[in-house]
């Protein structure tokens, strides 16, 4: 499996390009602000063809470049229906501070031409890869994670966790659509049952594992 990840934009949002190998179709996960150039570089260097853009949730730092990336490569965008409205109206999910910062610019938003909706426990077959969708509300109503089999280096799965789970922390719940009780329930139902060897590729910060977070993350320890 080929995975390229890089932080993009002022929020340092991790964007991931995933494929079975060089010279194949690929999936782009969470192309946020300023991510389009990084995606293009990875695609050129490794001769990839993006066919799908997966969105873990509708916050602007994760979906700023969804429409440009999907449009450039004629790719399908996937998002949970509870967050779909944010593709065209991302201000609805922003904090007042972020809204004030962006209102000085000239920004227009629109859905990509081809948008499909995610459901809990759906299995997607994309670019020769299989992704299991876990609906995990709390950070937003439509937050999801994507798990894909890995089976290398004693790792059973990779989990693209968006802003559900970080190394040592979890996503905030004080923005529009956030709900702390739902976040804790999502962590209990979607994270704690996973095997310790699952590698977590989060929306921000460094990668981690379920085992490491189970042992050290105070939010998971409180749940346990």
C-alpha positions in Angstrom: 0.0 0.0 0.0 1.1 3.5 -0.8 0.3 6.4 1.6 1.4 10.0 1.4 0.4 12.3 4.1 1.2 16.0 4.6 -0.1 18.9 6.7 -1.6 21.7 4.7 -2.8 25.2 5.3 -2.8 27.5 8.4 -4.5 24.8 10.5 -2.0 22.1 9.6 -4.7 19.7 8.6 -3.3 16.3 7.5 -4.3 15.4 3.9 -3.7 11.8 2.8 -3.3 10.2 -0.6 -3.8 6.4 -0.5 -3.3 3.9 -3.3 -2.4 0.2 -3.7 0.9 1.4 -5.2 2.5 3.8 -7.7 0.9 4.1 -11.1 -2.6 3.3 -9.9 -5.8 5.0 -9.0 -5.9 6.6 -5.6 -8.1 8.1 -2.9 -7.6 11.6 -1.4 -8.7 12.1 2.2 -9.4 15.5 3.7 -7.9 18.0 1.2 -8.1 21.2 3.3 -6.8 24.7 2.7 -3.8 24.8 0.4 -3.9 21.0 0.0 -4.5 21.0 -3.8 -0.9 21.7 -4.7 0.4 19.0 -2.4 -2.1 16.5 -3.9 -1.0 17.4 -7.4 2.7 17.0 -6.5 2.1 13.5 -5.0 0.0 12.5 -8.0 2.6 13.7 -10.5 5.5 12.1 -8.7 3.9 8.7 -8.3 1.7 8.7 -11.5 -1.5 8.3 -9.6 -5.1 9.0 -10.7 -7.5 10.3 -8.0 -10.9 8.7 -8.3 -12.5 9.6 -4.9 -12.2 12.3 -2.3 -13.2 11.2 1.2 -14.2 13.8 3.8 -14.1 12.9 7.5 -16.3 15.9 8.4 -17.4 19.2 6.9 -15.2 21.7 8.7 -13.5 24.1 6.3 -10.0 23.1 7.3 -10.7 19.6 6.1 -12.8 20.3 2.9 -11.5 23.7 1.6 -10.1 22.0 -1.5 -12.6 19.2 -2.0 -14.3 20.8 -4.9 -11.0 21.8 -6.7 -9.4 18.4 -6.2 -12.6 16.5 -7.2 -13.1 18.8 -10.2 -9.5 18.6 -11.4 -9.5 14.8 -11.5 -13.2 14.1 -12.2 -13.3 12.4 -8.8 -16.3 11.5 -6.6 -16.6 13.3 -3.3 -17.9 11.3 -0.3 -19.3 12.9 2.9 -21.9 12.0 5.6 -25.3 13.6 4.9 -25.4 15.4 8.2 -22.4 17.5 7.1 -23.2 17.7 3.4 -24.6 21.2 3.8 -21.2 22.5 4.9 -19.7 21.8 1.4 -21.7 24.8 0.2 -21.9 26.7 3.5 -18.8 26.1 5.6 -19.4 29.2 7.6 -22.3 27.3 9.3 -19.7 25.1 11.0 -17.1 27.7 12.0 -16.3 29.5 15.2 -16.9 33.2 15.3 -13.2 33.8 15.3 -12.6 31.8 12.2 -15.6 33.4 10.5 -14.2 36.9 11.2 -10.8 35.9 9.9 -12.2 34.6 6.6 -14.9 37.2 5.9 -12.2 39.7 4.8 -11.4 37.4 1.8 -13.3 36.6 -1.3 -14.4 33.0 -0.9 -17.2 31.2 -2.8 -18.2 27.6 -2.1 -20.1 25.0 -4.1 -20.5 21.2 -4.0 -18.4 19.1 -6.3 -20.3 17.9 -9.4 -20.5 14.3 -8.0 -21.2 13.9 -4.3 -22.2 10.7 -2.6 -23.3 10.2 0.9 -21.7 7.9 3.6 -23.6 5.7 6.0 -22.5 4.0 9.2 -20.6 0.7 8.6 -20.7 1.1 4.8 -17.9 -0.7 3.0 -16.5 1.3 0.1 -14.4 -0.4 -2.7 -12.4 2.5 -4.1 -9.2 2.5 -6.2 -8.6 -1.2 -5.3 -8.9 -0.5 -1.6 -11.6 -1.3 0.9 -12.7 1.3 3.5 -15.2 0.7 6.3 -17.1 3.9 7.4 -17.8 4.5 11.1 -20.2 7.4 11.8 -18.8 9.0 14.9 -20.7 12.2 15.7 -19.5 14.6 18.4 -17.0 16.9 16.7 -19.7 17.5 14.1 -23.0 15.7 13.5 -21.6 14.0 10.3 -18.1 13.1 11.5 -16.9 9.7 10.3 -13.7 7.7 10.3 -12.4 5.4 7.6 -10.7 2.1 8.3 -8.8 0.0 5.8 -7.0 -3.3 6.1 -3.2 -3.1 6.2 -1.7 -6.4 7.3 1.9 -5.2 7.2 4.4 -4.6 10.1 2.1 -6.3 12.5 -0.7 -3.8 11.8 -4.2 -5.1 11.1 -5.9 -1.8 10.1 -5.3 1.9 9.4 -7.8 4.3 10.8 -8.2 7.8 9.3 -9.7 9.4 12.3 -10.3 13.0 11.2 -10.9 15.0 14.3 -12.4 12.2 16.4 -9.1 11.1 17.9 -5.6 12.6 18.1 -2.4 11.5 19.8 -3.1 12.3 23.4 -6.3 14.1 22.8 -9.7 14.3 21.0 -11.5 16.8 18.8 -13.2 19.8 20.3 -17.0 19.9 20.7 -17.7 23.6 21.2 -18.2 24.5 17.6 -21.6 24.5 15.8 -22.8 20.9 15.5 -20.5 19.7 18.3 -21.8 17.6 21.2 -19.5 16.3 24.0 -21.8 13.5 25.1 -22.0 12.2 21.5 -18.2 12.5 21.3 -17.7 10.3 24.3 -20.2 7.8 23.0 -18.4 7.7 19.7 -15.1 7.1 21.4 -16.6 4.3 23.5 -18.4 2.6 20.6 -16.1 3.3 17.6 -12.6 3.5 19.1 -12.3 1.4 22.3 -13.4 -1.8 20.6 -10.6 -1.7 18.1 -7.5 -3.8 18.3 -4.4 -2.2 19.9 -2.4 -2.7 16.7 -4.6 -0.4 14.6 -2.6 2.6 13.5 -4.4 6.0 13.8 -3.8 8.6 11.1 -5.4 11.7 12.5 -6.6 15.0 11.0 -4.0 16.9 12.9 -0.6 16.0 14.5 1.4 12.8 14.5 0.2 9.3 13.9 -0.5 7.0 16.9 -2.1 3.6 17.6 -5.2 2.5 19.5 -3.0 0.7 22.0 -1.0 3.8 22.7 -4.1 5.9 23.1 -5.9 3.3 25.2 -2.9 3.4 27.6 -2.1 7.1 27.6 -5.0 9.2 26.3 -6.8 10.7 29.4 -10.1 10.9 27.5 -10.0 7.2 26.7 -8.8 6.2 30.1 -11.8 8.0 31.7 -14.1 6.0 29.5 -12.3 2.7 30.3 
